[in-house]
Amino acid sequence: MLENAYNILYMAALLCDAAAMVLTLIRCITGKRIVDRIICVNMMCNEATLAIAILALYLKQSYLLDVSLIYVMLSFLSVLILTKVFITVYLKQKQKEGDE
C-alpha cells in the first residue's frame, strides 16, 4: 500500500518536472537576451538531473544517481563555457564601440 503511494508520488513529481521543462524550453526559445538563454540551459539541465534522480528512486537503481552526478558536472562545465564565450564576445563588442 505504501509502495503504491510512493509510486504515485514519483510519477506526479516526474509530470511536474516535465511540465517545468516544457515551460523552461519555451522561455529559452522566446528569451530576448543571451543571458536568459544561458540561464534556461542551466535550469533545463537541473530539471533533467531531478528527473534522473526521481527515476533512480522509482526504479530503485542507485547507479542512476551516479549518472545524475556526472550530468550535473557536465552541466556546470557547459554553463561555464557558455558564460566565457558570452563575456568574450561582449568585451570585443564593447572594445570595438570604444575604438569608433
C-alpha positions in Angstrom: 0.0 0.0 0.0 2.7 2.4 1.0 4.8 1.4 -2.0 1.9 2.2 -4.3 1.6 5.7 -2.7 5.3 6.3 -3.3 5.0 5.3 -7.0 2.1 7.7 -7.5 4.2 10.4 -5.8 7.2 9.7 -8.1 5.0 9.8 -11.2 3.4 13.1 -10.1 6.9 14.6 -9.5 8.0 13.5 -12.9 5.0 15.0 -14.5 5.5 18.3 -12.7 9.2 18.2 -13.7 8.2 17.6 -17.4 5.8 20.5 -17.3 8.5 22.7 -15.9 10.9 21.6 -18.6 8.4 22.5 -21.3 7.9 25.9 -19.8 11.7 26.4 -19.5 12.1 25.4 -23.1 9.5 27.9 -24.2 11.3 30.6 -22.2 14.6 29.6 -23.7 13.2 30.0 -27.2 11.5 33.3 -26.5 14.2 34.8 -24.4 15.2 38.2 -25.7 18.8 38.2 -24.3 21.6 35.7 -24.4 21.7 35.7 -20.6 18.1 34.5 -20.5 19.1 31.6 -22.7 22.1 30.7 -20.7 20.1 30.6 -17.5 17.4 28.5 -19.3 20.0 26.0 -20.4 21.3 25.7 -16.8 17.7 25.3 -15.5 16.9 22.6 -18.0 20.0 20.7 -17.0 19.0 20.9 -13.4 15.5 19.7 -14.2 16.9 16.8 -16.2 19.1 15.9 -13.2 16.0 16.0 -11.0 14.2 13.7 -13.4 17.1 11.2 -13.3 17.2 11.3 -9.5 13.4 10.6 -9.3 13.8 7.8 -11.8 16.6 6.3 -9.6 14.2 6.3 -6.6 11.3 4.9 -8.7 13.3 2.1 -10.3 15.4 1.5 -7.2 18.6 1.7 -9.2 21.4 3.5 -7.4 23.6 3.7 -10.5 21.3 6.3 -11.9 22.4 8.7 -9.1 26.0 8.3 -10.4 24.7 9.2 -13.9 22.9 12.2 -12.3 26.1 13.5 -10.7 28.1 13.2 -13.9 25.3 15.0 -15.7 25.5 17.8 -13.1 29.2 18.2 -13.7 28.8 18.4 -17.4 26.0 20.9 -17.0 28.2 23.1 -14.8 31.0 23.0 -17.4 28.7 23.8 -20.2 27.3 26.9 -18.4 30.9 28.0 -17.6 31.9 27.7 -21.3 28.8 29.5 -22.5 29.4 32.3 -20.0 33.0 32.6 -21.0 32.1 32.8 -24.7 29.4 35.4 -23.9 31.8 37.6 -21.9 34.5 37.4 -24.6 32.0 38.4 -27.3 30.6 41.2 -25.1 34.1 42.6 -24.3 35.1 42.5 -28.0 31.9 44.4 -29.0 32.5 46.9 -26.2 36.1 47.5 -27.3 35.0 47.9 -30.9 32.5 50.5 -29.9 35.1 52.3 -27.8 37.5 52.4 -30.8 34.9 54.1 -33.0 
